[in-house]
């Protein structure tokens, strides 16, 4: 409902890129999305973005592991409490569970749940693609990453995940 909160969220999404380990960019994105949540505590997608950013900050060792995990869990939980039917918070919770808790299968199941809730949510498809690779399913990962990119071809997040998945799946020509 708060247009300034929504604008902060969109700017944070454009600033954050999971495969760039630029500390300043992630910190700036996190600062903006935290302000969005302060303005609108019922903004589930913003809570989920905090969880995703903190998961990747923990992964890239930009934040102490326990602190990143704690905030990622708290933000994912807040997003799901606000709106349990949204797919993105489920996907982010799955990513945090897998990457920071090392519970790969549980995280992958959460990502599947996310894409069942909304098979056209590009963010969730991208995160599930990442987790599909960890489960030894490169074909599934490539299919999901391409679908996420097709849904939003101007999203740098989708393009970054697609290129990373193609590389990891050894589709070098693509």
C-alpha positions as CSV (number, residue, x, y, z in Angstrom):
1,X,0.0,0.0,0.0
2,X,3.0,2.3,0.6
3,X,4.3,3.5,-2.8
4,X,7.6,4.6,-1.3
5,X,8.1,1.2,0.3
6,X,7.4,-0.4,-3.1
7,X,9.8,1.9,-4.9
8,X,12.5,1.1,-2.3
9,X,11.8,-2.6,-2.8
10,X,12.2,-2.3,-6.6
11,X,15.4,-0.3,-6.3
12,X,16.8,-3.0,-3.9
13,X,15.9,-5.7,-6.4
14,X,17.7,-3.9,-9.2
15,X,20.7,-3.3,-7.0
16,X,21.0,-6.8,-5.6
17,X,22.6,-9.5,-7.7
18,X,23.3,-12.8,-6.1
19,X,26.3,-13.7,-8.2
20,X,28.2,-10.4,-7.8
21,X,30.0,-10.4,-4.5
22,X,30.3,-6.6,-4.4
23,X,29.9,-5.9,-0.8
24,X,28.7,-2.3,-1.3
25,X,25.9,-3.4,-3.7
26,X,24.5,-6.0,-1.4
27,X,24.7,-3.6,1.6
28,X,22.9,-0.9,-0.3
29,X,20.2,-3.3,-1.5
30,X,19.8,-4.5,2.1
31,X,19.6,-1.0,3.4
32,X,16.8,0.0,0.9
33,X,14.7,-3.1,1.5
34,X,15.0,-2.8,5.3
35,X,13.6,0.7,4.9
36,X,10.8,-0.7,2.8
37,X,9.9,-3.1,5.6
38,X,10.1,-0.3,8.2
39,X,7.6,1.7,6.1
40,X,5.3,-1.3,5.4
41,X,5.8,-4.2,7.9
42,X,3.1,-6.2,5.9
43,X,5.2,-6.2,2.7
44,X,5.8,-9.9,2.3
45,X,8.0,-9.7,-0.8
46,X,10.3,-7.2,0.9
47,X,10.7,-9.5,3.9
48,X,11.6,-12.3,1.4
49,X,14.1,-10.1,-0.4
50,X,15.9,-9.4,2.9
51,X,16.0,-13.2,3.4
52,X,17.5,-13.7,0.0
53,X,20.1,-11.0,0.3
54,X,21.2,-12.3,3.7
55,X,21.4,-15.8,2.4
56,X,23.8,-14.7,-0.3
57,X,25.7,-12.4,2.0
58,X,26.2,-15.5,4.2
59,X,27.2,-17.6,1.2
60,X,29.7,-15.0,0.0
61,X,31.0,-14.5,3.6
62,X,30.0,-10.9,3.6
63,X,28.2,-11.4,6.9
64,X,29.0,-13.7,9.8
65,X,27.3,-17.0,9.0
66,X,25.1,-17.2,12.1
67,X,24.0,-13.6,11.8
68,X,23.1,-13.9,8.1
69,X,21.2,-17.2,8.8
70,X,19.4,-15.7,11.7
71,X,18.2,-12.7,9.8
72,X,17.4,-14.8,6.7
73,X,15.2,-17.1,8.8
74,X,13.5,-14.3,10.6
75,X,12.7,-12.4,7.3
76,X,11.5,-15.6,5.5
77,X,9.3,-16.4,8.5
78,X,7.9,-12.8,8.5
79,X,7.1,-13.0,4.8
80,X,5.3,-16.3,5.2
81,X,3.3,-15.1,8.2
82,X,2.2,-12.1,6.2
83,X,1.2,-14.1,3.1
84,X,1.7,-17.9,3.2
85,X,0.4,-18.3,-0.3
86,X,3.3,-16.4,-2.0
87,X,5.8,-18.5,-3.7
88,X,8.9,-16.3,-3.4
89,X,9.1,-16.5,0.4
90,X,8.9,-20.3,0.2
91,X,11.7,-20.4,-2.4
92,X,13.9,-18.1,-0.3
93,X,13.3,-20.1,2.9
94,X,14.4,-23.2,0.9
95,X,17.5,-21.5,-0.3
96,X,18.4,-20.4,3.2
97,X,17.7,-23.9,4.6
98,X,19.9,-25.5,1.9
99,X,22.8,-23.0,1.7
100,X,23.1,-21.8,5.3
101,X,21.8,-24.8,7.2
102,X,23.2,-27.4,4.9
103,X,19.8,-29.2,4.7
104,X,19.9,-29.6,1.0
105,X,16.9,-31.9,0.5
106,X,14.7,-30.0,2.8
107,X,15.5,-26.7,1.1
108,X,14.9,-28.3,-2.3
109,X,11.4,-29.5,-1.2
110,X,10.6,-25.9,-0.1
111,X,11.6,-24.7,-3.5
112,X,9.4,-27.2,-5.2
113,X,6.5,-26.1,-2.9
114,X,7.2,-22.5,-4.0
115,X,7.0,-23.3,-7.7
116,X,3.8,-25.4,-7.1
117,X,2.2,-22.3,-5.5
118,X,3.1,-20.1,-8.6
119,X,4.7,-21.8,-11.6
120,X,5.1,-18.4,-13.2
121,X,7.1,-16.7,-10.5
122,X,10.5,-16.1,-12.1
123,X,12.3,-15.5,-8.8
124,X,11.1,-18.8,-7.3
125,X,12.0,-20.6,-10.5
126,X,15.5,-19.2,-10.5
127,X,16.1,-20.2,-6.9
128,X,14.7,-23.7,-7.5
129,X,17.0,-24.0,-10.5
130,X,20.0,-23.3,-8.2
131,X,18.8,-25.9,-5.7
132,X,18.1,-28.4,-8.6
133,X,21.8,-28.3,-9.4
134,X,22.7,-29.2,-5.8
135,X,20.4,-32.2,-6.1
136,X,22.2,-33.5,-9.2
137,X,19.4,-32.4,-11.6
138,X,21.1,-30.3,-14.2
139,X,18.4,-30.8,-16.9
140,X,15.7,-29.6,-14.5
141,X,17.9,-26.7,-13.4
142,X,18.5,-25.5,-17.0
143,X,14.7,-25.8,-17.8
144,X,13.7,-23.8,-14.8
145,X,16.4,-21.1,-15.3
146,X,15.3,-20.7,-19.0
147,X,11.7,-20.4,-17.9
148,X,12.5,-17.8,-15.3
149,X,14.5,-15.8,-17.9
150,X,11.6,-16.1,-20.4
151,X,9.2,-14.7,-17.8
152,X,11.4,-11.6,-17.2
153,X,14.2,-11.2,-19.8
154,X,15.2,-7.8,-18.5
155,X,15.8,-9.0,-14.9
156,X,19.5,-9.2,-14.2
157,X,18.8,-11.8,-11.4
158,X,17.2,-14.2,-14.0
159,X,20.0,-13.7,-16.5
160,X,22.7,-14.2,-13.9
161,X,21.1,-17.4,-12.6
162,X,20.6,-18.7,-16.1
163,X,24.2,-18.1,-17.1
164,X,25.5,-19.6,-13.8
165,X,23.2,-22.7,-14.2
166,X,24.3,-23.2,-17.8
167,X,27.9,-23.0,-16.8
168,X,27.4,-25.4,-13.9
169,X,25.4,-27.8,-16.1
170,X,28.3,-27.7,-18.6
171,X,26.2,-26.1,-21.4
172,X,29.2,-24.0,-22.4
173,X,27.9,-23.2,-25.9
174,X,24.7,-21.8,-24.5
